[in-house]
Structure formats: structure tokens, C-alpha cells
Amino acid sequence: MKGFTPRPSRPWRGLTVQLEAPMPSEQGWEMLSSPWITVLVGVAITFWTGALNGVTTLTILFGRAVHVTGTITDIGIHALLLPINALLLTIMWISYVLGGILGGKLLDRIGFTTSLLLIAGMIAIGALLVWGGFYAESPEDYGFGRMVIAFVLPFAMGFQNAVTSSTPIGRTTHFTGPSTDMSLALAKGNYHLASRLFLKILGFTLGGFRCLRGSNCQSGIPIRASFDCCRDHLGGRYLLPGEPDSPEVINACSSQ
């Protein structure tokens, strides 16, 4: 890739990693020089990716925005049964691919750190859109707001996965491959590699748990600064568990 300086393979406690990265002094890659720093960065990214996936599954999109394997299958299923949903899913898939293309083109130009900041900016744009009312009110809502979110968030996730996949961090939006790699590592007795992969998977899982438990009003929306969970903004439609008008929910929302 243009602007990248290949480095020779180096051992990583039982794992040989072929690195192809910009010079650390130019692109800020020195943070990934330590294997455990790489793991910590990967876990942090997968944690919030898991939280975002939970949010979009339960509320604003009613679909998984961070990976597309199931999405591609559902396009085929709904092409004849529910064409409008197939269109929505196609938008999500195309957006994810376009994000990956942009991530692949920009990484060697702007560096890893700037790329992560750009991803955060994309998610912030999605948060502002939700704050402004661009979201789905129900799984049957195929309005303009849902279509906008169906483009913005998968685009950010495609960008993110392209960026992290070009580094020792690896995949951060889907875990079929990492789960297979962990299985192979365990089969070969490479417990150091297996543990690192497991931590990334655990981060994604805990992110989904955070999605439900991260707010006082038990919504699928974790961060008030990004996605306010309370009935004042979402009309109480997506508060979980229990009825939106229950005293517990009203008290929790009024206390925020």
C-alpha cells in the first residue's frame, strides 16, 4: 500500500505477526508496539462496538449495524417477502462496504490515531441525528430517518473494521473469524493467542450488556450524551424492561 513500510515478521509470544504499517514516528502507531497495549485497545473498541450493536438492534434501527453476514442473508430472504426491508438491508450493506473502502484508502494517509478519531466523529454524527429525531419508531417504520441511520452507522463500522483489520488489532465488528481463530489456537495449545482473542470477544459481549444496564431507565441506549434513553426524547417507546408508563421508569427518567 502506498505510504506503508513493510516490516519483517516478529514473534508475539507464540504468534508470528506480519506487520505492514506506517512508520510509528509519522503515523502514531507506537501505541501498538506492545502486544498488551494492542489487546487493551482492541477490547476498548470491541466493547463500544458491542454496545452500539445492542443499541441499533433494540431501538433506533432495529437491526445490527456493525456486521453484515446476517444482513446479506436477510436481503435474500426479504427480497420477495418484504422488498422494503430488503432495500433497507441493502443500504446497510452498501454503506458498510463504502466505509471499508474509505478506511482502506485513508489509513495510510492520515494514520491510525486520526482514523480512530474520525470513526468517533462518524458515530457522534449518528448520535446527533438520533437526537434530532432520525431513527425508527418501530420495526415496521421504514421512514427517511431510519434510512439515514441505516447508512451512517454501518458506514462508520465498515470504516472501523477496515482500519483495525489493517493493524495487529484485527477484526472488531464481527467475531466468527476470531472465534474460529481462538478455537484453532486452543487446538494447537497457543493459549496466549487464544486468551487475547477471548478478551476481544468478551469486550463485545460486555458492550451488549452495557447497552441494557448503562442507563437508569433501563433503555437499550447506553450513553445519555449520545443517545438519551428517556421518554422526553423517545416518547417512552423503547424503555426496557416493563411498561413505558410504569412508576419505576418515570422515576428513573426524571432523576437523570
NORPE-V305014 format. One record per pair of residues at least 4 apart in sequence whose C-alpha atoms are under 8 Angstrom apart, sorted by the first residue. I is the first residue (numbers start at 0). J is the second residue. D is the distance in whole Angstrom. If there is no record, write none. Layout:
BEGIN
i->{I | I}
j->{J | J}
d->{D | D}
END
This chain:
BEGIN
i->{0 | 1 | 2 | 2 | 2 | 3 | 3 | 3 | 3 | 3 | 4 | 4 | 4 | 4 | 5 | 5 | 5 | 6 | 6 | 6 | 6 | 7 | 7 | 8 | 8 | 8 | 8 | 9 | 9 | 9 | 10 | 10 | 10 | 11 | 11 | 11 | 12 | 13 | 13 | 13 | 14 | 14 | 16 | 18 | 18 | 19 | 19 | 20 | 20 | 20 | 20 | 21 | 21 | 21 | 21 | 21 | 22 | 22 | 23 | 23 | 23 | 24 | 24 | 25 | 26 | 26 | 26 | 26 | 27 | 27 | 27 | 28 | 28 | 28 | 28 | 30 | 30 | 31 | 31 | 31 | 32 | 32 | 33 | 34 | 35 | 36 | 37 | 37 | 37 | 38 | 38 | 38 | 38 | 38 | 39 | 40 | 40 | 41 | 41 | 41 | 41 | 41 | 42 | 42 | 42 | 42 | 42 | 42 | 42 | 43 | 43 | 44 | 44 | 45 | 45 | 45 | 45 | 45 | 45 | 45 | 45 | 46 | 46 | 46 | 46 | 46 | 46 | 46 | 46 | 47 | 47 | 47 | 48 | 48 | 48 | 48 | 48 | 48 | 49 | 49 | 49 | 49 | 49 | 49 | 49 | 49 | 49 | 50 | 50 | 50 | 50 | 50 | 50 | 50 | 50 | 50 | 51 | 51 | 51 | 51 | 51 | 51 | 52 | 52 | 52 | 52 | 52 | 53 | 53 | 53 | 53 | 53 | 53 | 53 | 54 | 54 | 54 | 54 | 54 | 54 | 55 | 55 | 55 | 55 | 55 | 55 | 56 | 56 | 56 | 56 | 56 | 57 | 57 | 57 | 57 | 58 | 58 | 58 | 58 | 58 | 58 | 59 | 59 | 59 | 59 | 59 | 59 | 60 | 60 | 60 | 60 | 60 | 60 | 60 | 61 | 61 | 61 | 63 | 63 | 64 | 64 | 64 | 64 | 64 | 65 | 65 | 65 | 65 | 65 | 65 | 66 | 66 | 66 | 66 | 66 | 67 | 67 | 67 | 67 | 68 | 69 | 70 | 70 | 70 | 70 | 70 | 71 | 71 | 71 | 71 | 72 | 73 | 73 | 73 | 74 | 74 | 74 | 74 | 74 | 74 | 75 | 76 | 77 | 77 | 77 | 77 | 78 | 78 | 78 | 81 | 82 | 83 | 83 | 84 | 84 | 85 | 86 | 87 | 87 | 87 | 87 | 88 | 88 | 89 | 90 | 90 | 90 | 90 | 91 | 91 | 91 | 91 | 91 | 92 | 92 | 93 | 94 | 94 | 94 | 94 | 94 | 94 | 94 | 95 | 95 | 95 | 95 | 95 | 95 | 95 | 95 | 96 | 96 | 96 | 97 | 97 | 97 | 97 | 98 | 98 | 98 | 98 | 98 | 98 | 98 | 98 | 98 | 99 | 99 | 99 | 99 | 99 | 99 | 99 | 99 | 100 | 100 | 100 | 101 | 101 | 102 | 102 | 102 | 102 | 102 | 102 | 102 | 103 | 103 | 103 | 103 | 104 | 105 | 105 | 105 | 106 | 106 | 106 | 106 | 109 | 109 | 110 | 111 | 111 | 112 | 113 | 114 | 114 | 115 | 115 | 116 | 117 | 118 | 118 | 118 | 118 | 118 | 119 | 120 | 121 | 121 | 121 | 121 | 122 | 122 | 122 | 122 | 123 | 123 | 124 | 124 | 125 | 125 | 125 | 125 | 126 | 126 | 126 | 127 | 127 | 128 | 128 | 128 | 128 | 129 | 129 | 129 | 129 | 130 | 130 | 130 | 130 | 132 | 133 | 133 | 133 | 133 | 133 | 134 | 134 | 134 | 134 | 135 | 135 | 135 | 135 | 135 | 136 | 136 | 140 | 141 | 141 | 142 | 143 | 144 | 145 | 146 | 147 | 148 | 149 | 150 | 151 | 152 | 153 | 154 | 155 | 156 | 156 | 157 | 158 | 159 | 159 | 159 | 160 | 160 | 160 | 160 | 160 | 161 | 162 | 163 | 163 | 163 | 163 | 163 | 164 | 164 | 164 | 164 | 165 | 170 | 170 | 171 | 174 | 174 | 175 | 176 | 177 | 177 | 177 | 178 | 178 | 178 | 178 | 179 | 180 | 180 | 180 | 181 | 181 | 181 | 181 | 181 | 181 | 182 | 182 | 183 | 184 | 184 | 184 | 184 | 184 | 185 | 185 | 185 | 189 | 190 | 191 | 192 | 193 | 194 | 195 | 196 | 197 | 198 | 199 | 200 | 201 | 202 | 203 | 204 | 205 | 206 | 207 | 208 | 209 | 209 | 210 | 210 | 210 | 210 | 211 | 211 | 211 | 211 | 211 | 211 | 212 | 212 | 212 | 212 | 213 | 213 | 213 | 213 | 214 | 214 | 214 | 214 | 214 | 214 | 215 | 215 | 215 | 216 | 216 | 216 | 216 | 216 | 216 | 216 | 216 | 217 | 217 | 217 | 217 | 217 | 218 | 218 | 218 | 218 | 218 | 218 | 219 | 219 | 219 | 219 | 220 | 220 | 220 | 221 | 221 | 221 | 222 | 222 | 222 | 223 | 223 | 227 | 227 | 228 | 228 | 228 | 228 | 229 | 229 | 229 | 229 | 229 | 230 | 230 | 230 | 230 | 230 | 230 | 231 | 233 | 235 | 235 | 236 | 237 | 238 | 238 | 238 | 239 | 241 | 242 | 243 | 243 | 244 | 244 | 245 | 246 | 247 | 248 | 249 | 250 | 251}
j->{107 | 107 | 21 | 107 | 108 | 19 | 20 | 21 | 22 | 107 | 19 | 20 | 21 | 22 | 18 | 19 | 20 | 17 | 18 | 19 | 20 | 17 | 18 | 15 | 16 | 17 | 18 | 15 | 16 | 17 | 14 | 15 | 16 | 15 | 16 | 34 | 191 | 189 | 191 | 192 | 189 | 192 | 167 | 166 | 167 | 165 | 166 | 28 | 107 | 165 | 166 | 25 | 26 | 28 | 107 | 110 | 26 | 28 | 27 | 28 | 29 | 28 | 29 | 110 | 109 | 110 | 111 | 112 | 110 | 111 | 112 | 32 | 110 | 111 | 112 | 36 | 37 | 36 | 37 | 167 | 36 | 37 | 37 | 38 | 39 | 40 | 41 | 167 | 168 | 42 | 168 | 195 | 198 | 199 | 43 | 44 | 168 | 45 | 168 | 169 | 171 | 199 | 46 | 198 | 199 | 200 | 201 | 202 | 203 | 47 | 202 | 48 | 171 | 49 | 171 | 172 | 199 | 200 | 202 | 203 | 206 | 50 | 199 | 202 | 203 | 204 | 205 | 206 | 207 | 51 | 203 | 206 | 52 | 65 | 171 | 172 | 203 | 206 | 53 | 172 | 202 | 203 | 204 | 205 | 206 | 207 | 210 | 54 | 203 | 205 | 206 | 207 | 208 | 209 | 210 | 221 | 55 | 64 | 65 | 206 | 207 | 210 | 56 | 63 | 64 | 65 | 207 | 57 | 63 | 206 | 207 | 210 | 211 | 219 | 58 | 59 | 210 | 219 | 220 | 221 | 59 | 60 | 61 | 62 | 63 | 64 | 60 | 61 | 62 | 63 | 64 | 61 | 62 | 219 | 237 | 135 | 136 | 137 | 219 | 220 | 237 | 129 | 134 | 135 | 136 | 145 | 148 | 64 | 134 | 135 | 138 | 145 | 148 | 149 | 135 | 137 | 138 | 67 | 70 | 91 | 149 | 152 | 153 | 156 | 152 | 153 | 156 | 157 | 172 | 173 | 70 | 153 | 156 | 172 | 173 | 71 | 91 | 92 | 95 | 72 | 73 | 74 | 88 | 89 | 91 | 92 | 75 | 88 | 89 | 92 | 76 | 77 | 85 | 88 | 78 | 84 | 85 | 86 | 88 | 89 | 85 | 80 | 81 | 82 | 84 | 85 | 82 | 84 | 85 | 85 | 86 | 87 | 141 | 88 | 141 | 89 | 90 | 91 | 141 | 146 | 149 | 92 | 149 | 93 | 94 | 146 | 149 | 150 | 95 | 149 | 150 | 153 | 154 | 96 | 153 | 97 | 98 | 149 | 150 | 151 | 153 | 154 | 157 | 99 | 150 | 153 | 154 | 155 | 156 | 157 | 158 | 100 | 154 | 157 | 101 | 154 | 157 | 158 | 102 | 153 | 154 | 155 | 156 | 157 | 158 | 159 | 161 | 103 | 154 | 157 | 158 | 159 | 160 | 161 | 162 | 104 | 158 | 161 | 105 | 158 | 106 | 114 | 157 | 158 | 159 | 161 | 162 | 107 | 158 | 161 | 162 | 108 | 109 | 110 | 114 | 110 | 111 | 114 | 162 | 113 | 114 | 114 | 115 | 162 | 116 | 117 | 118 | 162 | 119 | 159 | 120 | 121 | 122 | 155 | 156 | 158 | 159 | 123 | 124 | 125 | 151 | 152 | 155 | 126 | 151 | 152 | 155 | 127 | 225 | 128 | 151 | 129 | 148 | 151 | 152 | 130 | 225 | 226 | 131 | 225 | 132 | 133 | 134 | 148 | 133 | 134 | 148 | 226 | 225 | 226 | 227 | 232 | 144 | 143 | 144 | 145 | 147 | 148 | 144 | 145 | 147 | 148 | 140 | 141 | 142 | 144 | 145 | 140 | 236 | 145 | 145 | 146 | 146 | 147 | 148 | 149 | 150 | 151 | 152 | 153 | 154 | 155 | 156 | 157 | 158 | 159 | 160 | 172 | 161 | 162 | 163 | 171 | 172 | 164 | 169 | 170 | 171 | 172 | 165 | 166 | 167 | 168 | 169 | 170 | 171 | 168 | 169 | 170 | 171 | 169 | 174 | 177 | 199 | 178 | 200 | 179 | 180 | 181 | 196 | 200 | 182 | 196 | 197 | 200 | 183 | 184 | 193 | 196 | 185 | 192 | 193 | 194 | 196 | 197 | 186 | 193 | 187 | 188 | 189 | 190 | 192 | 193 | 189 | 190 | 193 | 193 | 194 | 195 | 196 | 197 | 198 | 199 | 200 | 201 | 202 | 203 | 204 | 205 | 206 | 207 | 208 | 209 | 210 | 211 | 212 | 213 | 221 | 218 | 219 | 220 | 221 | 217 | 218 | 219 | 220 | 221 | 239 | 217 | 218 | 219 | 221 | 217 | 220 | 221 | 222 | 218 | 220 | 221 | 222 | 223 | 228 | 251 | 252 | 255 | 228 | 229 | 238 | 239 | 248 | 249 | 251 | 252 | 228 | 238 | 239 | 240 | 248 | 228 | 229 | 237 | 238 | 239 | 240 | 228 | 237 | 238 | 239 | 226 | 227 | 228 | 226 | 227 | 228 | 226 | 227 | 228 | 227 | 228 | 232 | 233 | 232 | 233 | 238 | 252 | 233 | 234 | 235 | 238 | 252 | 234 | 235 | 236 | 238 | 243 | 252 | 235 | 237 | 243 | 244 | 243 | 243 | 242 | 243 | 248 | 243 | 245 | 248 | 248 | 249 | 248 | 249 | 249 | 250 | 251 | 252 | 253 | 254 | 255}
d->{8 | 7 | 7 | 6 | 7 | 7 | 5 | 5 | 7 | 6 | 6 | 6 | 6 | 7 | 6 | 4 | 6 | 7 | 6 | 6 | 8 | 7 | 7 | 6 | 6 | 5 | 7 | 6 | 6 | 7 | 6 | 5 | 7 | 6 | 7 | 7 | 7 | 7 | 7 | 7 | 8 | 7 | 7 | 7 | 7 | 8 | 8 | 8 | 8 | 8 | 7 | 7 | 6 | 7 | 7 | 7 | 6 | 7 | 5 | 4 | 5 | 7 | 7 | 8 | 7 | 5 | 6 | 7 | 7 | 7 | 6 | 7 | 8 | 6 | 8 | 7 | 7 | 6 | 5 | 8 | 8 | 8 | 6 | 6 | 6 | 6 | 6 | 7 | 6 | 6 | 7 | 6 | 8 | 7 | 6 | 6 | 8 | 6 | 6 | 8 | 7 | 6 | 6 | 6 | 5 | 8 | 8 | 5 | 8 | 7 | 7 | 6 | 7 | 6 | 5 | 7 | 6 | 7 | 5 | 5 | 7 | 6 | 8 | 4 | 5 | 7 | 6 | 4 | 8 | 6 | 7 | 6 | 6 | 7 | 7 | 7 | 7 | 7 | 6 | 8 | 7 | 4 | 6 | 7 | 4 | 5 | 8 | 6 | 7 | 8 | 4 | 5 | 7 | 6 | 5 | 7 | 6 | 8 | 8 | 8 | 8 | 7 | 6 | 6 | 6 | 6 | 7 | 6 | 8 | 8 | 5 | 6 | 8 | 7 | 6 | 7 | 6 | 5 | 5 | 8 | 5 | 5 | 6 | 6 | 6 | 6 | 6 | 4 | 4 | 5 | 8 | 5 | 8 | 6 | 8 | 7 | 8 | 8 | 7 | 8 | 6 | 8 | 5 | 5 | 7 | 7 | 8 | 8 | 6 | 6 | 8 | 6 | 7 | 7 | 7 | 7 | 6 | 8 | 8 | 7 | 7 | 6 | 5 | 7 | 8 | 6 | 5 | 7 | 5 | 7 | 8 | 8 | 8 | 6 | 6 | 6 | 8 | 6 | 8 | 7 | 6 | 6 | 6 | 8 | 8 | 7 | 7 | 8 | 8 | 7 | 6 | 6 | 7 | 7 | 6 | 8 | 5 | 8 | 6 | 7 | 7 | 7 | 5 | 6 | 6 | 5 | 5 | 8 | 5 | 6 | 6 | 6 | 7 | 6 | 8 | 6 | 6 | 6 | 8 | 7 | 7 | 6 | 8 | 6 | 6 | 8 | 7 | 6 | 6 | 5 | 6 | 6 | 8 | 6 | 7 | 6 | 6 | 8 | 5 | 7 | 6 | 5 | 8 | 6 | 8 | 5 | 5 | 7 | 7 | 4 | 7 | 6 | 7 | 6 | 6 | 7 | 7 | 8 | 6 | 8 | 4 | 6 | 7 | 5 | 4 | 8 | 8 | 6 | 8 | 4 | 4 | 7 | 7 | 5 | 8 | 6 | 7 | 8 | 6 | 6 | 6 | 8 | 8 | 5 | 7 | 6 | 6 | 8 | 8 | 6 | 7 | 8 | 6 | 8 | 8 | 5 | 6 | 6 | 6 | 6 | 7 | 6 | 6 | 7 | 6 | 6 | 6 | 7 | 6 | 7 | 6 | 6 | 6 | 6 | 8 | 7 | 6 | 6 | 6 | 6 | 7 | 7 | 6 | 6 | 8 | 6 | 7 | 6 | 7 | 6 | 8 | 6 | 7 | 6 | 6 | 6 | 5 | 6 | 6 | 7 | 6 | 5 | 8 | 8 | 5 | 6 | 8 | 7 | 8 | 7 | 7 | 7 | 7 | 8 | 4 | 6 | 7 | 7 | 5 | 5 | 8 | 7 | 6 | 7 | 7 | 6 | 5 | 6 | 8 | 7 | 6 | 7 | 7 | 6 | 6 | 6 | 6 | 6 | 6 | 7 | 6 | 6 | 6 | 6 | 6 | 6 | 6 | 7 | 6 | 6 | 6 | 8 | 8 | 6 | 8 | 6 | 6 | 6 | 6 | 7 | 7 | 6 | 5 | 6 | 7 | 7 | 4 | 5 | 8 | 7 | 7 | 7 | 8 | 6 | 7 | 6 | 6 | 6 | 6 | 8 | 6 | 7 | 8 | 8 | 6 | 6 | 8 | 8 | 6 | 7 | 5 | 8 | 6 | 7 | 6 | 7 | 6 | 6 | 5 | 7 | 6 | 5 | 6 | 6 | 6 | 6 | 6 | 6 | 6 | 6 | 6 | 7 | 6 | 6 | 6 | 6 | 6 | 6 | 6 | 7 | 7 | 6 | 6 | 7 | 6 | 5 | 7 | 8 | 5 | 6 | 5 | 6 | 6 | 5 | 7 | 7 | 8 | 6 | 8 | 8 | 7 | 7 | 8 | 5 | 7 | 7 | 7 | 6 | 7 | 8 | 7 | 5 | 7 | 8 | 7 | 7 | 7 | 8 | 6 | 8 | 5 | 6 | 8 | 6 | 5 | 7 | 8 | 6 | 8 | 6 | 5 | 5 | 8 | 7 | 7 | 7 | 7 | 6 | 7 | 5 | 7 | 8 | 7 | 6 | 7 | 8 | 4 | 7 | 7 | 8 | 7 | 7 | 7 | 8 | 6 | 7 | 6 | 8 | 5 | 4 | 4 | 7 | 8 | 8 | 7 | 7 | 7 | 5 | 7 | 6 | 8 | 7 | 6 | 8 | 8 | 7 | 8 | 6 | 8 | 7 | 6 | 6 | 6 | 6 | 6 | 6 | 6 | 7}
END
